[in-house]
Amino acid sequence: MHTPLLIPLDSLHPVDWLLAALSFAAERHRDQRRKGVLHAPYINHLIEVAHLLWSVGGVRDPEVLAAAILHDVLEDTPTAPEEINRLFGARVRALVQEVSDDKSLPQAERKRLQEEHAPYLTPDAKLIKIADKISNVRSILEDPPEQWSDARRREYVAWAVRVVAGMRGINPALEAEFDRMVERAREIWQDLP
Ligand code: ZN
């Protein structure tokens, strides 16, 4: 597969980390769209997750922001962990692996494991996962997947609430942003947990 950038990152400015991660993620996710009616390019989701960390969570660590941009690359594209290791280093690779599901497991099992493992993630992985859930719940509210029933949308939000519950106490601003999104969901589904 084409790799757009191979600049050694150890001596670069933090902006280089972000641009390199964006370049790599945009290339790997190039044929993917979000499931919503708008079919937003997948990269928009990755930008949103990093943007939430930066602007809401106050995260300034370039490796965490790069890992946020790359957080779905193992799960959703044919990318090997070693590639991330080579381009972005061991810490970014470890973070991306931490927030990736095991794709060999059935969907229901993967969701159950996310809930079970969330409290034991490292603090930086928790930040990425909370921002991911904010972005996903926002999509469910504003641009839901075409085929999803009302019940399935509600169930996704209820599950996200349970996953985030296991990661609280890490970044109050991000957690408040998640809660704000869930409040919006409660206007539709009053019986949410
Ligand atoms: Zn994601």
Residues whose N, C-alpha, C, O or C-beta is under 5 A from the ligand:
A	BS01	ZN	D72 D132
